[in-house]
Amino acid sequence: MKVLASGAGQSLPVVPWIAVLDSNVTTTAQEGLYVVYLYRQDLSRVYLTMNQGATQHQRNAGEAGLTGVAQDRAALAELRAETALLRKHLSAEALTGLTDVIQLGAPRNRFLPCGYEEGNLAAIEYDPAKLPDEDTLRADLSRFLALYALCVEIKREILATTPGLIKTTAGSDKAKPKFKPKPPAFRPKTPADYRARMKAYVQDRKPRHEALLNDFAKRAKAAGLLPANNAHPCDLTVTGLATHWLVEVKTVGANAEHAVRDAIGQLFAYRHFCYRENGRKDPSLVALFSEPVGEALADLMVSLGIEVIWQQGAEWRGRSPVCTLSLLAASSNPTT
């Protein structure tokens, strides 16, 4: 995260602020989504708010040929509509105890304070003279950073599924991610034995492995999810419901412990090298097995934050860590 504070320009701001930005989303408080502490003009209140850059909306209005007061009004109207749309996609649980109204006490002819008020998706209000303890402040900030990630995913999904509904991008033009992912695709592979040649080693892929992968991908696709097997060297990724799953597929031999150890190691390695090293958000981890691996090994993986799914006859069964969206559950209901 990048932290910016007001007051670095030539004049003091009407409304002081401290912003926390995900550098993969935005590098400036003028555009994109970010978490920010906003003070009332008289410093009697401070708000921790999930907010968005107002200046980008003002630029949009200017590009449409508007100037002066008309430009500001159009920008605020666009910002208000975008805020309402994003907030509508947040669950009641995500918004519990938060306010959608902040009052900064600035003159109504000042664009930026009005933009902060219209751009507020959710906020917590504090009295600076009676702040809660350090643990509470840290917990509140952690909650808002989780809300931040959720809002970014929601905005990206709206932009992808309903182009034109939102006039701004999910990230700043200045935030150039190091990783440029290929469009996800799924291509069923041959059930015959073949060899996958990696940079430093050769992997033998067996018919059961590809059949297992293809069967589950078909199930995910039927549920309206997007499976892909072109994110080399990962076996499978699945995207949908504002979640991205990284799936490692294993056939179970005489000793399930070997398959489990391999799955754990590969999931952690791929998460590090394919996601964290490239500045990408952590995926939800899933180990997919051709048969049950036993209660103890399933407990081990769940304790490490890995969802376990296995094939049992014609059925799919599994266990997932608490507070995570289960891929097995998400793929259970075929779309019409």
MARMAR-290124 format. One line per field, with one value per residue (C-alpha): residue in one letter; x, y, z; chain; residue number from 1. Coordinates in Angstrom, 1 decimal. Example, Ala and Ser with C-alpha at 12.3 -4.5 7.8 and 13.67 -1.06 7.14 Angstrom:
REM MARMAR-290124
residu <- [A | S]
u <- [12.3 | 13.7]
v <- [-4.5 | -1.1]
w <- [7.8 | 7.1]
chaine <- [A | A]
num <- [1 | 2]
END
This chain:
REM MARMAR-290124
residu <- [M | K | V | L | A | S | G | A | G | Q | S | L | P | V | V | P | W | I | A | V | L | D | S | N | V | T | T | T | A | Q | E | G | L | Y | V | V | Y | L | Y | R | Q | D | L | S | R | V | Y | L | T | M | N | Q | G | A | T | Q | H | Q | R | N | A | G | E | A | G | L | T | G | V | A | Q | D | R | A | A | L | A | E | L | R | A | E | T | A | L | L | R | K | H | L | S | A | E | A | L | T | G | L | T | D | V | I | Q | L | G | A | P | R | N | R | F | L | P | C | G | Y | E | E | G | N | L | A | A | I | E | Y | D | P | A | K | L | P | D | E | D | T | L | R | A | D | L | S | R | F | L | A | L | Y | A | L | C | V | E | I | K | R | E | I | L | A | T | T | P | G | L | I | K | T | T | A | G | S | D | K | A | K | P | K | F | K | P | K | P | P | A | F | R | P | K | T | P | A | D | Y | R | A | R | M | K | A | Y | V | Q | D | R | K | P | R | H | E | A | L | L | N | D | F | A | K | R | A | K | A | A | G | L | L | P | A | N | N | A | H | P | C | D | L | T | V | T | G | L | A | T | H | W | L | V | E | V | K | T | V | G | A | N | A | E | H | A | V | R | D | A | I | G | Q | L | F | A | Y | R | H | F | C | Y | R | E | N | G | R | K | D | P | S | L | V | A | L | F | S | E | P | V | G | E | A | L | A | D | L | M | V | S | L | G | I | E | V | I | W | Q | Q | G | A | E | W | R | G | R | S | P | V | C | T | L | S | L | L | A | A | S | S | N | P | T | T]
u <- [0.0 | 1.0 | 0.2 | -0.4 | -1.2 | -2.7 | -0.7 | 2.1 | 1.1 | 1.5 | -1.6 | -3.2 | -6.3 | -9.8 | -10.3 | -7.2 | -6.8 | -4.6 | -5.1 | -4.2 | -3.8 | -3.2 | -0.5 | -1.9 | -5.2 | -4.1 | -1.1 | -3.0 | -5.9 | -7.3 | -8.6 | -9.4 | -10.6 | -8.9 | -9.3 | -8.9 | -9.2 | -11.1 | -11.3 | -14.1 | -13.0 | -13.2 | -11.4 | -14.3 | -14.8 | -12.7 | -14.1 | -12.5 | -14.0 | -14.0 | -13.9 | -12.8 | -11.0 | -13.3 | -10.9 | -11.3 | -15.0 | -14.3 | -12.0 | -14.7 | -17.1 | -14.4 | -13.8 | -17.6 | -17.2 | -18.5 | -16.7 | -17.1 | -20.2 | -21.7 | -18.6 | -18.6 | -22.3 | -21.9 | -18.9 | -20.7 | -23.7 | -21.6 | -19.7 | -23.0 | -24.3 | -21.1 | -21.1 | -24.7 | -24.1 | -21.0 | -22.7 | -25.7 | -23.4 | -22.1 | -23.8 | -25.6 | -23.0 | -20.2 | -22.0 | -23.1 | -22.4 | -21.1 | -22.6 | -23.2 | -23.2 | -20.2 | -20.4 | -17.1 | -18.5 | -16.8 | -18.4 | -20.7 | -18.8 | -15.6 | -15.6 | -13.2 | -14.9 | -18.3 | -16.6 | -15.4 | -18.9 | -20.5 | -17.7 | -18.2 | -19.2 | -19.1 | -17.5 | -16.8 | -17.1 | -14.7 | -14.4 | -10.7 | -10.9 | -12.2 | -10.6 | -11.0 | -8.0 | -5.2 | -6.6 | -10.0 | -8.4 | -6.3 | -9.3 | -11.3 | -8.5 | -8.1 | -11.9 | -11.7 | -8.8 | -10.8 | -13.7 | -11.3 | -10.4 | -14.0 | -15.0 | -12.2 | -13.4 | -17.0 | -16.0 | -14.0 | -16.9 | -19.3 | -16.9 | -16.4 | -20.1 | -21.8 | -19.4 | -20.4 | -22.3 | -19.3 | -17.4 | -14.1 | -11.7 | -11.2 | -7.6 | -5.6 | -3.9 | -0.7 | -0.9 | 0.7 | 0.6 | 3.7 | 1.6 | -0.5 | -2.6 | -3.7 | -7.5 | -8.6 | -9.4 | -10.2 | -9.2 | -9.9 | -6.8 | -6.3 | -6.9 | -3.8 | -0.5 | 1.8 | 4.7 | 4.6 | 8.1 | 8.8 | 11.8 | 13.7 | 12.0 | 9.6 | 6.1 | 4.2 | 0.5 | -1.8 | -5.2 | -6.9 | -5.4 | -6.8 | -10.2 | -10.5 | -9.6 | -11.9 | -14.9 | -14.6 | -14.1 | -17.3 | -19.1 | -17.8 | -18.7 | -22.2 | -22.6 | -21.7 | -18.1 | -15.1 | -12.5 | -9.1 | -6.2 | -3.9 | -2.3 | 0.9 | 2.2 | -1.1 | -3.4 | -6.7 | -8.0 | -11.7 | -13.2 | -16.6 | -18.7 | -16.0 | -13.6 | -10.5 | -9.6 | -6.3 | -6.8 | -4.1 | -5.3 | -3.9 | -4.7 | -4.3 | -2.1 | -1.3 | -0.4 | -2.6 | 0.0 | 2.3 | -0.4 | -1.4 | 2.2 | 2.7 | -0.6 | 0.3 | 3.8 | 2.6 | -0.3 | 2.0 | 4.7 | 2.3 | 0.7 | 4.1 | 5.6 | 2.5 | 0.6 | 2.5 | 5.7 | 3.6 | 1.7 | -1.5 | -4.1 | -3.8 | -6.2 | -8.3 | -6.4 | -8.1 | -6.7 | -8.7 | -8.3 | -9.5 | -10.6 | -10.8 | -7.5 | -8.6 | -9.9 | -6.5 | -5.0 | -8.1 | -7.8 | -4.2 | -5.1 | -8.1 | -5.9 | -3.5 | -6.4 | -6.8 | -10.2 | -10.2 | -12.4 | -12.5 | -14.4 | -16.4 | -18.1 | -20.3 | -20.3 | -18.0 | -17.4 | -15.1 | -14.3 | -13.4 | -11.8 | -14.2 | -15.0 | -14.1 | -16.3 | -16.2 | -15.6 | -17.5 | -20.5 | -20.2 | -20.1 | -23.1 | -25.9 | -26.0 | -27.1 | -30.0]
v <- [0.0 | 3.6 | 6.3 | 9.9 | 13.0 | 16.3 | 19.6 | 18.7 | 21.3 | 25.1 | 25.7 | 23.9 | 21.9 | 22.9 | 19.3 | 17.5 | 13.8 | 10.7 | 8.2 | 4.5 | 3.4 | 0.0 | 0.9 | -1.7 | 0.2 | 3.8 | 5.9 | 9.2 | 10.4 | 12.1 | 8.8 | 5.2 | 3.7 | 4.1 | 4.2 | 7.6 | 9.4 | 12.7 | 15.5 | 18.0 | 21.5 | 22.5 | 19.2 | 18.2 | 14.9 | 12.4 | 9.8 | 6.5 | 6.1 | 3.9 | 6.6 | 7.3 | 10.1 | 13.0 | 14.8 | 12.0 | 12.8 | 16.5 | 15.6 | 13.6 | 16.5 | 18.8 | 16.4 | 16.6 | 20.3 | 21.6 | 24.3 | 26.1 | 25.3 | 23.1 | 21.0 | 20.6 | 19.7 | 17.1 | 15.6 | 15.3 | 13.8 | 11.1 | 10.5 | 10.1 | 7.6 | 5.5 | 5.5 | 4.3 | 1.6 | 0.2 | 0.4 | -1.5 | -4.5 | -4.6 | -7.0 | -5.9 | -7.7 | -5.7 | -2.5 | -3.3 | -0.5 | 1.8 | 5.1 | 6.2 | 10.0 | 12.1 | 15.8 | 17.7 | 21.2 | 22.9 | 25.6 | 24.1 | 25.9 | 23.9 | 20.9 | 18.5 | 18.4 | 17.9 | 15.2 | 13.4 | 13.4 | 12.1 | 9.5 | 7.9 | 4.3 | 3.6 | 5.2 | 5.1 | 8.4 | 9.3 | 12.1 | 13.1 | 14.1 | 10.6 | 8.2 | 4.5 | 2.4 | 1.3 | -2.2 | -0.9 | 1.6 | -1.1 | -3.5 | -0.8 | -0.1 | -3.9 | -4.1 | -1.2 | -2.7 | -5.9 | -3.7 | -1.9 | -5.2 | -6.2 | -2.8 | -3.1 | -6.6 | -5.4 | -2.4 | -4.6 | -7.1 | -4.3 | -2.9 | -6.3 | -7.4 | -4.0 | -1.7 | 1.9 | 1.8 | 3.3 | 6.1 | 5.6 | 2.6 | 0.2 | 1.5 | 4.5 | 5.0 | 5.7 | 2.3 | 0.0 | -3.6 | -5.6 | -8.6 | -8.7 | -11.8 | -13.7 | -13.9 | -17.0 | -20.0 | -23.7 | -26.3 | -29.9 | -32.0 | -35.5 | -38.4 | -40.1 | -40.0 | -37.1 | -35.1 | -31.5 | -30.0 | -27.4 | -25.0 | -27.2 | -30.6 | -32.9 | -33.7 | -36.9 | -36.2 | -39.2 | -39.8 | -39.7 | -36.3 | -34.7 | -36.5 | -35.2 | -31.7 | -31.7 | -33.1 | -30.4 | -27.6 | -28.7 | -28.5 | -25.1 | -23.8 | -25.2 | -23.1 | -19.9 | -19.8 | -19.2 | -22.1 | -21.7 | -24.0 | -21.7 | -20.0 | -22.1 | -23.9 | -23.9 | -26.8 | -24.8 | -21.4 | -20.6 | -17.1 | -15.9 | -14.4 | -11.8 | -14.6 | -16.2 | -19.8 | -21.4 | -25.2 | -27.9 | -31.3 | -34.5 | -38.2 | -40.3 | -43.3 | -45.9 | -43.2 | -40.1 | -38.3 | -37.9 | -36.3 | -34.0 | -32.8 | -32.1 | -30.2 | -28.0 | -27.3 | -26.4 | -24.2 | -22.2 | -21.9 | -20.9 | -18.3 | -16.8 | -16.8 | -16.4 | -14.0 | -12.2 | -11.8 | -10.2 | -7.8 | -9.8 | -10.4 | -13.7 | -16.4 | -18.8 | -22.1 | -25.4 | -28.9 | -31.3 | -35.0 | -38.1 | -39.7 | -39.1 | -38.4 | -39.0 | -36.8 | -36.0 | -34.8 | -32.9 | -31.2 | -30.3 | -28.6 | -26.7 | -25.5 | -24.0 | -22.2 | -24.7 | -25.9 | -29.7 | -31.3 | -34.9 | -37.2 | -40.0 | -42.1 | -39.8 | -37.1 | -34.3 | -33.7 | -31.5 | -29.2 | -25.5 | -23.1 | -20.9 | -17.4 | -18.3 | -18.7 | -22.5 | -23.4 | -26.6 | -24.7 | -22.1 | -24.8 | -26.7 | -24.8 | -25.1 | -21.9 | -22.1]
w <- [0.0 | -0.7 | 1.8 | 0.7 | 2.9 | 2.0 | 2.4 | 0.1 | -2.4 | -2.4 | -0.2 | 2.7 | 1.8 | 2.9 | 4.1 | 5.4 | 4.4 | 4.7 | 1.9 | 1.7 | -2.0 | -3.6 | -6.1 | -8.5 | -8.5 | -8.3 | -7.5 | -7.0 | -4.9 | -8.1 | -9.6 | -8.8 | -5.6 | -2.2 | 1.5 | 3.1 | 6.5 | 5.8 | 8.4 | 8.7 | 7.9 | 11.6 | 12.6 | 14.9 | 13.1 | 11.1 | 8.8 | 7.7 | 4.3 | 1.2 | -1.4 | -5.0 | -6.9 | -7.8 | -10.2 | -12.9 | -13.0 | -13.4 | -16.3 | -17.9 | -17.8 | -19.2 | -22.1 | -22.8 | -23.3 | -20.0 | -18.0 | -14.6 | -12.5 | -15.2 | -15.3 | -11.5 | -11.3 | -14.1 | -12.4 | -9.0 | -10.7 | -12.4 | -9.1 | -7.2 | -9.7 | -9.7 | -5.9 | -5.7 | -8.3 | -6.5 | -3.1 | -4.5 | -5.1 | -1.5 | 0.8 | 4.0 | 6.0 | 4.3 | 5.2 | 8.8 | 11.2 | 8.4 | 7.3 | 3.7 | 4.6 | 5.6 | 6.3 | 5.8 | 6.6 | 3.6 | 1.4 | -1.2 | -4.0 | -3.2 | -5.7 | -3.9 | -0.5 | -2.3 | -4.4 | -1.2 | 0.2 | -3.1 | -3.5 | -0.1 | -0.4 | 3.3 | 6.4 | 10.1 | 12.0 | 14.9 | 17.4 | 17.3 | 20.9 | 21.9 | 19.5 | 20.2 | 21.3 | 18.9 | 18.5 | 17.4 | 14.9 | 13.4 | 13.2 | 11.4 | 8.9 | 8.2 | 7.6 | 5.2 | 3.3 | 2.8 | 1.6 | -0.7 | -2.5 | -2.7 | -4.3 | -6.9 | -7.9 | -8.1 | -10.3 | -12.6 | -13.0 | -13.8 | -16.4 | -18.0 | -18.0 | -18.7 | -20.7 | -20.6 | -17.4 | -15.5 | -17.0 | -15.1 | -15.1 | -12.2 | -11.8 | -12.5 | -15.9 | -13.8 | -12.1 | -14.6 | -13.3 | -14.0 | -15.0 | -18.2 | -18.0 | -21.1 | -21.6 | -19.7 | -21.9 | -21.4 | -24.0 | -23.1 | -23.5 | -24.8 | -22.5 | -23.8 | -21.9 | -22.8 | -21.4 | -20.3 | -20.7 | -18.1 | -17.9 | -15.5 | -15.6 | -17.3 | -16.0 | -17.0 | -17.3 | -17.0 | -18.6 | -15.2 | -14.4 | -17.6 | -17.3 | -13.7 | -14.7 | -17.7 | -15.7 | -13.0 | -15.5 | -17.3 | -13.9 | -13.2 | -16.7 | -16.3 | -13.1 | -15.0 | -13.8 | -16.1 | -16.0 | -17.7 | -18.2 | -20.2 | -17.1 | -17.4 | -15.2 | -13.1 | -13.8 | -13.6 | -12.6 | -12.1 | -12.0 | -11.0 | -8.2 | -7.6 | -6.7 | -8.4 | -7.5 | -8.2 | -8.5 | -8.4 | -9.7 | -8.3 | -8.9 | -5.7 | -5.8 | -3.2 | -0.6 | -0.5 | 1.5 | -1.5 | -3.6 | -0.7 | -0.1 | -3.8 | -4.0 | -1.0 | -2.3 | -5.8 | -4.7 | -2.4 | -5.0 | -7.8 | -5.5 | -4.8 | -8.2 | -10.5 | -8.2 | -5.5 | -7.5 | -10.3 | -8.0 | -8.3 | -5.6 | -3.8 | -5.3 | -3.2 | -3.1 | -4.1 | -4.2 | -6.4 | -6.0 | -7.9 | -4.6 | -0.9 | 0.9 | 4.4 | 7.3 | 8.7 | 5.5 | 4.7 | 8.1 | 7.3 | 4.1 | 5.5 | 8.3 | 5.7 | 4.0 | 1.1 | 0.0 | -0.6 | -3.2 | -4.2 | -6.6 | -5.0 | -7.6 | -9.6 | -6.9 | -5.9 | -2.2 | -0.2 | 2.7 | 2.7 | 5.2 | 7.1 | 5.8 | 2.2 | -0.8 | -1.6 | -5.2 | -4.7 | -3.5 | -6.2 | -8.9 | -7.5 | -9.3 | -13.1 | -14.8 | -17.2]
chaine <- [A | A | A | A | A | A | A | A | A | A | A | A | A | A | A | A | A | A | A | A | A | A | A | A | A | A | A | A | A | A | A | A | A | A | A | A | A | A | A | A | A | A | A | A | A | A | A | A | A | A | A | A | A | A | A | A | A | A | A | A | A | A | A | A | A | A | A | A | A | A | A | A | A | A | A | A | A | A | A | A | A | A | A | A | A | A | A | A | A | A | A | A | A | A | A | A | A | A | A | A | A | A | A | A | A | A | A | A | A | A | A | A | A | A | A | A | A | A | A | A | A | A | A | A | A | A | A | A | A | A | A | A | A | A | A | A | A | A | A | A | A | A | A | A | A | A | A | A | A | A | A | A | A | A | A | A | A | A | A | A | A | A | A | A | A | A | A | A | A | A | A | A | A | A | A | A | A | A | A | A | A | A | A | A | A | A | A | A | A | A | A | A | A | A | A | A | A | A | A | A | A | A | A | A | A | A | A | A | A | A | A | A | A | A | A | A | A | A | A | A | A | A | A | A | A | A | A | A | A | A | A | A | A | A | A | A | A | A | A | A | A | A | A | A | A | A | A | A | A | A | A | A | A | A | A | A | A | A | A | A | A | A | A | A | A | A | A | A | A | A | A | A | A | A | A | A | A | A | A | A | A | A | A | A | A | A | A | A | A | A | A | A | A | A | A | A | A | A | A | A | A | A | A | A | A | A | A | A | A | A | A | A | A | A | A | A | A | A | A | A | A | A | A | A | A | A | A | A | A | A | A | A | A | A | A | A]
num <- [1 | 2 | 3 | 4 | 5 | 6 | 7 | 8 | 9 | 10 | 11 | 12 | 13 | 14 | 15 | 16 | 17 | 18 | 19 | 20 | 21 | 22 | 23 | 24 | 25 | 26 | 27 | 28 | 29 | 30 | 31 | 32 | 33 | 34 | 35 | 36 | 37 | 38 | 39 | 40 | 41 | 42 | 43 | 44 | 45 | 46 | 47 | 48 | 49 | 50 | 51 | 52 | 53 | 54 | 55 | 56 | 57 | 58 | 59 | 60 | 61 | 62 | 63 | 64 | 65 | 66 | 67 | 68 | 69 | 70 | 71 | 72 | 73 | 74 | 75 | 76 | 77 | 78 | 79 | 80 | 81 | 82 | 83 | 84 | 85 | 86 | 87 | 88 | 89 | 90 | 91 | 92 | 93 | 94 | 95 | 96 | 97 | 98 | 99 | 100 | 101 | 102 | 103 | 104 | 105 | 106 | 107 | 108 | 109 | 110 | 111 | 112 | 113 | 114 | 115 | 116 | 117 | 118 | 119 | 120 | 121 | 122 | 123 | 124 | 125 | 126 | 127 | 128 | 129 | 130 | 131 | 132 | 133 | 134 | 135 | 136 | 137 | 138 | 139 | 140 | 141 | 142 | 143 | 144 | 145 | 146 | 147 | 148 | 149 | 150 | 151 | 152 | 153 | 154 | 155 | 156 | 157 | 158 | 159 | 160 | 161 | 162 | 163 | 164 | 165 | 166 | 167 | 168 | 169 | 170 | 171 | 172 | 173 | 174 | 175 | 176 | 177 | 178 | 179 | 180 | 181 | 182 | 183 | 184 | 185 | 186 | 187 | 188 | 189 | 190 | 191 | 192 | 193 | 194 | 195 | 196 | 197 | 198 | 199 | 200 | 201 | 202 | 203 | 204 | 205 | 206 | 207 | 208 | 209 | 210 | 211 | 212 | 213 | 214 | 215 | 216 | 217 | 218 | 219 | 220 | 221 | 222 | 223 | 224 | 225 | 226 | 227 | 228 | 229 | 230 | 231 | 232 | 233 | 234 | 235 | 236 | 237 | 238 | 239 | 240 | 241 | 242 | 243 | 244 | 245 | 246 | 247 | 248 | 249 | 250 | 251 | 252 | 253 | 254 | 255 | 256 | 257 | 258 | 259 | 260 | 261 | 262 | 263 | 264 | 265 | 266 | 267 | 268 | 269 | 270 | 271 | 272 | 273 | 274 | 275 | 276 | 277 | 278 | 279 | 280 | 281 | 282 | 283 | 284 | 285 | 286 | 287 | 288 | 289 | 290 | 291 | 292 | 293 | 294 | 295 | 296 | 297 | 298 | 299 | 300 | 301 | 302 | 303 | 304 | 305 | 306 | 307 | 308 | 309 | 310 | 311 | 312 | 313 | 314 | 315 | 316 | 317 | 318 | 319 | 320 | 321 | 322 | 323 | 324 | 325 | 326 | 327 | 328 | 329 | 330 | 331 | 332 | 333 | 334 | 335 | 336]
END
